[in-house]
Amino acid sequence: MKKFTFEPSYDVESYDKENPKEIEHHFYASNYMEWATNVDFKKLHDSFTKKGIPFGIWFVPVHAKAPYQIVDYAPQGVDAHWLGTYQPK
């Protein structure tokens, strides 16, 4: 199986909403207790794996600081793409 990676394309902290210059995307993960975002897929995946309970990850094609709603643990109104549900070992 070929391994793939997602590389962060910008610094989340320096995002200028009025003049975006970066490729805008991030990843969103949630389980039944919490959610988190990160531009680095591996960091987000590893963080939730350590918690030991199943979680879902979405690719969200907007900047991590862009506003959007979360409904039933999933991003809404931003054309988010579900990447799967992961079961930690």
VMD Tcl script that builds the backbone (N, CA, C; Angstrom):
set m [mol new atoms 267]
animate dup $m
set s [atomselect $m all]
$s set {name element resname resid chain x y z} {
  {N N MET 1 A 0.843 -1.171 0.000}
  {CA C MET 1 A 0.000 0.000 0.000}
  {C C MET 1 A 0.895 1.243 0.000}
  {N N LYS 2 A 0.563 2.203 -0.804}
  {CA C LYS 2 A 1.341 3.433 -0.881}
  {C C LYS 2 A 0.913 4.389 0.226}
  {N N LYS 3 A 1.889 4.949 0.932}
  {CA C LYS 3 A 1.610 5.895 2.013}
  {C C LYS 3 A 1.485 7.305 1.435}
  {N N PHE 4 A 0.534 8.071 1.938}
  {CA C PHE 4 A 0.385 9.448 1.492}
  {C C PHE 4 A 0.495 10.383 2.684}
  {N N THR 5 A 0.871 11.605 2.417}
  {CA C THR 5 A 0.971 12.606 3.477}
  {C C THR 5 A 0.329 13.896 3.018}
  {N N PHE 6 A -0.105 14.678 3.979}
  {CA C PHE 6 A -0.606 16.022 3.729}
  {C C PHE 6 A 0.357 16.985 4.395}
  {N N GLU 7 A 0.818 17.956 3.678}
  {CA C GLU 7 A 1.766 18.924 4.232}
  {C C GLU 7 A 1.050 20.225 4.557}
  {N N PRO 8 A 1.301 20.811 5.727}
  {CA C PRO 8 A 0.739 22.121 6.026}
  {C C PRO 8 A 1.220 23.136 4.987}
  {N N SER 9 A 0.341 23.975 4.531}
  {CA C SER 9 A 0.707 24.926 3.484}
  {C C SER 9 A 0.824 26.351 4.003}
  {N N TYR 10 A 0.624 26.570 5.290}
  {CA C TYR 10 A 0.676 27.916 5.841}
  {C C TYR 10 A 0.743 27.849 7.356}
  {N N ASP 11 A 1.022 28.962 7.950}
  {CA C ASP 11 A 1.040 29.087 9.408}
  {C C ASP 11 A -0.333 29.592 9.856}
  {N N VAL 12 A -1.042 28.795 10.610}
  {CA C VAL 12 A -2.398 29.147 11.048}
  {C C VAL 12 A -2.416 30.460 11.814}
  {N N GLU 13 A -1.403 30.703 12.621}
  {CA C GLU 13 A -1.384 31.892 13.467}
  {C C GLU 13 A -1.234 33.197 12.684}
  {N N SER 14 A -0.679 33.142 11.482}
  {CA C SER 14 A -0.450 34.379 10.723}
  {C C SER 14 A -1.498 34.606 9.632}
  {N N TYR 15 A -2.600 33.895 9.696}
  {CA C TYR 15 A -3.640 34.037 8.671}
  {C C TYR 15 A -4.262 35.425 8.678}
  {N N ASP 16 A -4.300 36.049 7.524}
  {CA C ASP 16 A -4.932 37.360 7.353}
  {C C ASP 16 A -6.235 37.136 6.583}
  {N N LYS 17 A -7.348 37.172 7.282}
  {CA C LYS 17 A -8.649 36.875 6.689}
  {C C LYS 17 A -8.998 37.825 5.538}
  {N N GLU 18 A -8.575 39.072 5.641}
  {CA C GLU 18 A -8.890 40.056 4.605}
  {C C GLU 18 A -8.045 39.867 3.344}
  {N N ASN 19 A -6.835 39.335 3.496}
  {CA C ASN 19 A -5.933 39.146 2.359}
  {C C ASN 19 A -5.330 37.747 2.382}
  {N N PRO 20 A -6.144 36.719 2.163}
  {CA C PRO 20 A -5.599 35.360 2.230}
  {C C PRO 20 A -4.598 35.120 1.103}
  {N N LYS 21 A -3.450 34.583 1.460}
  {CA C LYS 21 A -2.407 34.311 0.474}
  {C C LYS 21 A -2.087 32.822 0.411}
  {N N GLU 22 A -2.650 32.038 1.295}
  {CA C GLU 22 A -2.308 30.639 1.396}
  {C C GLU 22 A -3.346 29.757 0.709}
  {N N ILE 23 A -2.938 28.523 0.435}
  {CA C ILE 23 A -3.914 27.517 0.043}
  {C C ILE 23 A -4.716 27.234 1.307}
  {N N GLU 24 A -5.988 27.343 1.202}
  {CA C GLU 24 A -6.818 27.268 2.398}
  {C C GLU 24 A -7.400 25.876 2.591}
  {N N HIS 25 A -6.887 25.155 3.585}
  {CA C HIS 25 A -7.455 23.864 3.982}
  {C C HIS 25 A -6.955 23.505 5.374}
  {N N HIS 26 A -7.657 22.581 5.999}
  {CA C HIS 26 A -7.221 22.003 7.268}
  {C C HIS 26 A -7.976 20.695 7.476}
  {N N PHE 27 A -7.679 20.027 8.554}
  {CA C PHE 27 A -8.344 18.777 8.910}
  {C C PHE 27 A -9.081 18.971 10.228}
  {N N TYR 28 A -10.229 18.345 10.327}
  {CA C TYR 28 A -11.079 18.427 11.515}
  {C C TYR 28 A -11.299 16.998 12.011}
  {N N ALA 29 A -11.105 16.766 13.290}
  {CA C ALA 29 A -11.354 15.442 13.875}
  {C C ALA 29 A -12.287 15.587 15.060}
  {N N SER 30 A -13.117 14.566 15.273}
  {CA C SER 30 A -13.997 14.588 16.435}
  {C C SER 30 A -14.308 13.164 16.889}
  {N N ASN 31 A -14.597 13.075 18.170}
  {CA C ASN 31 A -15.162 11.862 18.742}
  {C C ASN 31 A -16.383 12.312 19.539}
  {N N TYR 32 A -16.951 11.454 20.345}
  {CA C TYR 32 A -18.173 11.854 21.049}
  {C C TYR 32 A -17.919 12.837 22.190}
  {N N MET 33 A -16.632 13.094 22.516}
  {CA C MET 33 A -16.331 13.987 23.632}
  {C C MET 33 A -15.744 15.333 23.223}
  {N N GLU 34 A -15.039 15.390 22.098}
  {CA C GLU 34 A -14.329 16.617 21.737}
  {C C GLU 34 A -14.035 16.674 20.242}
  {N N TRP 35 A -13.543 17.827 19.821}
  {CA C TRP 35 A -13.113 18.013 18.438}
  {C C TRP 35 A -11.844 18.850 18.429}
  {N N ALA 36 A -11.133 18.815 17.290}
  {CA C ALA 36 A -9.922 19.612 17.134}
  {C C ALA 36 A -9.648 19.796 15.648}
  {N N THR 37 A -8.863 20.819 15.319}
  {CA C THR 37 A -8.435 21.045 13.942}
  {C C THR 37 A -6.921 21.171 13.903}
  {N N ASN 38 A -6.362 20.912 12.720}
  {CA C ASN 38 A -4.928 21.073 12.515}
  {C C ASN 38 A -4.668 21.054 11.015}
  {N N VAL 39 A -3.625 21.717 10.585}
  {CA C VAL 39 A -3.249 21.669 9.172}
  {C C VAL 39 A -2.385 20.444 8.889}
  {N N ASP 40 A -1.979 19.742 9.924}
  {CA C ASP 40 A -1.138 18.555 9.792}
  {C C ASP 40 A -1.972 17.307 10.120}
  {N N PHE 41 A -2.278 16.518 9.104}
  {CA C PHE 41 A -3.119 15.331 9.275}
  {C C PHE 41 A -2.529 14.378 10.310}
  {N N LYS 42 A -1.242 14.093 10.206}
  {CA C LYS 42 A -0.606 13.121 11.104}
  {C C LYS 42 A -0.678 13.551 12.565}
  {N N LYS 43 A -0.433 14.818 12.850}
  {CA C LYS 43 A -0.506 15.296 14.236}
  {C C LYS 43 A -1.921 15.128 14.786}
  {N N LEU 44 A -2.908 15.466 13.972}
  {CA C LEU 44 A -4.300 15.339 14.413}
  {C C LEU 44 A -4.659 13.868 14.623}
  {N N HIS 45 A -4.307 13.022 13.677}
  {CA C HIS 45 A -4.583 11.592 13.780}
  {C C HIS 45 A -3.908 11.000 15.017}
  {N N ASP 46 A -2.636 11.296 15.224}
  {CA C ASP 46 A -1.908 10.756 16.372}
  {C C ASP 46 A -2.499 11.227 17.697}
  {N N SER 47 A -2.910 12.491 17.742}
  {CA C SER 47 A -3.500 13.046 18.959}
  {C C SER 47 A -4.779 12.295 19.345}
  {N N PHE 48 A -5.640 12.024 18.375}
  {CA C PHE 48 A -6.894 11.333 18.671}
  {C C PHE 48 A -6.677 9.842 18.894}
  {N N THR 49 A -5.695 9.243 18.250}
  {CA C THR 49 A -5.394 7.823 18.451}
  {C C THR 49 A -5.011 7.569 19.904}
  {N N LYS 50 A -4.260 8.495 20.499}
  {CA C LYS 50 A -3.824 8.349 21.894}
  {C C LYS 50 A -4.999 8.321 22.873}
  {N N LYS 51 A -6.124 8.887 22.490}
  {CA C LYS 51 A -7.286 8.942 23.384}
  {C C LYS 51 A -7.968 7.579 23.521}
  {N N GLY 52 A -7.746 6.693 22.542}
  {CA C GLY 52 A -8.235 5.324 22.647}
  {C C GLY 52 A -9.682 5.074 22.296}
  {N N ILE 53 A -10.385 6.055 21.737}
  {CA C ILE 53 A -11.780 5.850 21.338}
  {C C ILE 53 A -11.922 6.195 19.854}
  {N N PRO 54 A -12.904 5.612 19.155}
  {CA C PRO 54 A -13.074 5.879 17.721}
  {C C PRO 54 A -13.292 7.370 17.439}
  {N N PHE 55 A -12.813 7.813 16.286}
  {CA C PHE 55 A -12.947 9.214 15.895}
  {C C PHE 55 A -13.033 9.308 14.375}
  {N N GLY 56 A -13.590 10.412 13.905}
  {CA C GLY 56 A -13.682 10.680 12.470}
  {C C GLY 56 A -12.797 11.851 12.095}
  {N N ILE 57 A -12.310 11.843 10.855}
  {CA C ILE 57 A -11.519 12.966 10.343}
  {C C ILE 57 A -12.116 13.433 9.021}
  {N N TRP 58 A -12.167 14.759 8.853}
  {CA C TRP 58 A -12.647 15.396 7.633}
  {C C TRP 58 A -11.555 16.297 7.068}
  {N N PHE 59 A -11.504 16.391 5.735}
  {CA C PHE 59 A -10.705 17.398 5.047}
  {C C PHE 59 A -11.633 18.585 4.854}
  {N N VAL 60 A -11.215 19.762 5.302}
  {CA C VAL 60 A -12.065 20.951 5.221}
  {C C VAL 60 A -11.359 21.971 4.323}
  {N N PRO 61 A -11.929 22.291 3.160}
  {CA C PRO 61 A -11.253 23.157 2.190}
  {C C PRO 61 A -11.394 24.659 2.463}
  {N N VAL 62 A -11.286 25.039 3.724}
  {CA C VAL 62 A -11.229 26.447 4.115}
  {C C VAL 62 A -10.145 26.589 5.172}
  {N N HIS 63 A -9.702 27.800 5.417}
  {CA C HIS 63 A -8.663 28.042 6.406}
  {C C HIS 63 A -9.137 27.608 7.788}
  {N N ALA 64 A -8.208 27.176 8.630}
  {CA C ALA 64 A -8.552 26.684 9.968}
  {C C ALA 64 A -9.233 27.739 10.829}
  {N N LYS 65 A -9.016 29.017 10.553}
  {CA C LYS 65 A -9.657 30.068 11.349}
  {C C LYS 65 A -10.939 30.597 10.706}
  {N N ALA 66 A -11.337 30.021 9.582}
  {CA C ALA 66 A -12.590 30.433 8.945}
  {C C ALA 66 A -13.767 29.913 9.770}
  {N N PRO 67 A -14.821 30.698 9.891}
  {CA C PRO 67 A -15.974 30.253 10.687}
  {C C PRO 67 A -16.845 29.253 9.924}
  {N N TYR 68 A -17.304 28.232 10.618}
  {CA C TYR 68 A -18.293 27.301 10.079}
  {C C TYR 68 A -18.952 26.587 11.244}
  {N N GLN 69 A -20.085 25.965 10.968}
  {CA C GLN 69 A -20.839 25.298 12.025}
  {C C GLN 69 A -20.455 23.829 12.129}
  {N N ILE 70 A -20.592 23.290 13.341}
  {CA C ILE 70 A -20.424 21.872 13.597}
  {C C ILE 70 A -21.783 21.347 14.024}
  {N N VAL 71 A -22.304 20.361 13.304}
  {CA C VAL 71 A -23.592 19.759 13.617}
  {C C VAL 71 A -23.392 18.249 13.693}
  {N N ASP 72 A -23.806 17.659 14.793}
  {CA C ASP 72 A -23.627 16.219 15.017}
  {C C ASP 72 A -22.182 15.793 14.770}
  {N N TYR 73 A -21.255 16.557 15.332}
  {CA C TYR 73 A -19.809 16.275 15.303}
  {C C TYR 73 A -19.168 16.429 13.927}
  {N N ALA 74 A -19.856 17.035 12.956}
  {CA C ALA 74 A -19.314 17.158 11.604}
  {C C ALA 74 A -19.380 18.608 11.119}
  {N N PRO 75 A -18.369 19.050 10.336}
  {CA C PRO 75 A -18.389 20.408 9.785}
  {C C PRO 75 A -19.515 20.556 8.756}
  {N N GLN 76 A -20.166 21.710 8.777}
  {CA C GLN 76 A -21.307 21.961 7.884}
  {C C GLN 76 A -21.083 23.222 7.050}
  {N N GLY 77 A -21.574 23.204 5.813}
  {CA C GLY 77 A -21.578 24.386 4.964}
  {C C GLY 77 A -20.231 24.781 4.374}
  {N N VAL 78 A -19.243 23.875 4.414}
  {CA C VAL 78 A -17.914 24.211 3.880}
  {C C VAL 78 A -17.404 23.149 2.909}
  {N N ASP 79 A -18.291 22.282 2.407}
  {CA C ASP 79 A -17.923 21.223 1.471}
  {C C ASP 79 A -16.832 20.313 2.044}
  {N N ALA 80 A -16.948 19.987 3.335}
  {CA C ALA 80 A -15.974 19.110 3.995}
  {C C ALA 80 A -16.089 17.692 3.439}
  {N N HIS 81 A -14.959 17.005 3.375}
  {CA C HIS 81 A -14.907 15.644 2.847}
  {C C HIS 81 A -14.510 14.685 3.964}
  {N N TRP 82 A -15.382 13.734 4.244}
  {CA C TRP 82 A -15.127 12.756 5.288}
  {C C TRP 82 A -14.025 11.811 4.833}
  {N N LEU 83 A -12.983 11.657 5.631}
  {CA C LEU 83 A -11.871 10.784 5.292}
  {C C LEU 83 A -11.954 9.430 5.970}
  {N N GLY 84 A -12.848 9.299 6.919}
  {CA C GLY 84 A -13.050 7.998 7.531}
  {C C GLY 84 A -13.204 8.048 9.032}
  {N N THR 85 A -13.611 6.915 9.577}
  {CA C THR 85 A -13.681 6.711 11.013}
  {C C THR 85 A -12.535 5.793 11.381}
  {N N TYR 86 A -11.799 6.159 12.393}
  {CA C TYR 86 A -10.605 5.419 12.793}
  {C C TYR 86 A -10.826 4.773 14.154}
  {N N GLN 87 A -10.408 3.534 14.286}
  {CA C GLN 87 A -10.556 2.765 15.519}
  {C C GLN 87 A -9.162 2.552 16.109}
  {N N PRO 88 A -8.808 3.272 17.175}
  {CA C PRO 88 A -7.497 3.064 17.791}
  {C C PRO 88 A -7.360 1.640 18.329}
  {N N LYS 89 A -6.144 1.115 18.295}
  {CA C LYS 89 A -5.896 -0.247 18.798}
  {C C LYS 89 A -5.632 -0.213 20.282}
}
mol reanalyze $m
mol bondsrecalc $m
mol representation Tube
mol addrep $m
